[in-house]
Amino acid sequence: MTKNRQPAETLRAMVARAFGPAQVVDDGFEELGLGWFNVAYRVRLASGTSVVLKIAPPAGVDVLTYERGMLRTEVAALRLVAERTAVPVPRVLAVDESRDLCDADYFFMEFIEGETLSTLDAEVRPALQSELGTLNRALNEVRGPGFGPLLAPSSHIWREVFTGIVDDVLANGERRSVDLGMPYARLRDLLADHAHSLDEVTEPRFVEWDLWDGNALVSDGGIVGIIDHERALWGDPLMESGFAALVLPGTLGDATAFADGYGIGPLTPTQLVRRRLYTLHLLLVMTIETVYREHESPAQYAFSRAALAEVIEGF
């Protein structure tokens, strides 16, 4: 529902505006199947160079609260990472927020050749997951002016920001009557009972949040690019998705190699509670978004709802 596919005529106009009419190739567009939110195309220019075009969802599509304006967040995140770290990310080439060629923002970025880490054979993945942990730590070294959205940090109190993030997701679920298998009031009470664990976090850091194996591009045995930065925020590094399996090993994979590469030791009791809250939030998003996206397959909903029940049992 969120993929804002455009006719060839519009795509050609976008390329002409960004790179000039001489760079337009009539059949130079291929939709990239990866990604669950913005539509993305590989675009071949007349020069022979390939670039990537990403287009935000149609203006009238109902999205989760935190998903509003995510394309602008991604552009800002790409520029920030390029300026303040050595982590490999695509270069932003052109941005158009005028909405006169289509009903949404779009941008072009560098195309990076590579396979996603998630598609590689199991025996080579641990070393790359360790490398991913190292790169994620470098991202988290970037300090921010406050906690909250990357483009509009709203507070110096992480407890206030994170509980607000979760409450937004719960409100989204209630608005569409998403069945979580338990009362929404129970989840709000659980968050309130353990929110004190968030008070340890006092310094806003750049958090990628969606840096899983599918967003790491690999070539010649190493990670050559990190993609999909649209969910970045200023928060607690322990919120990173690479740590999710620390509280649900097996169900959410194995975090050992990622944690080793990151350089994090065993979590303290308070950190474990905090990480469990972050995993709870992740699973709420994964469950509720299936209704907003109108998934045809029930697989993600069934998995996420079962994992949600499992993480709650651990509190």
ABEGO torsion letter per residue (X at the ends): XABBBBBAAAAAAAAAAAAEAAABBAAABBBBABEABBBBBBBBBAAGBBBBBBBBBBAABBBBAAABGAAAAAAAAAAAAAAABABBBBBBABBBAAGAABABBBBBBBBBBEBBAAABBAAAAAAAAAAAAAAAAAAAABBBAEBEBAABBABABAAAAAAAAAAAAAAAAAAAGBBAGBBAAAAAAAAAAAAAAAAABABBBBBAGABBAAABBBBGGBBABBBGAAABBBBBAAABAAAAAAABBGAAEBAAAAAAAAGBBBBBAAAAAAAAAAAAAAAAAAAAAAAAAGBABAAAAAAAAAAAAAAAAAX
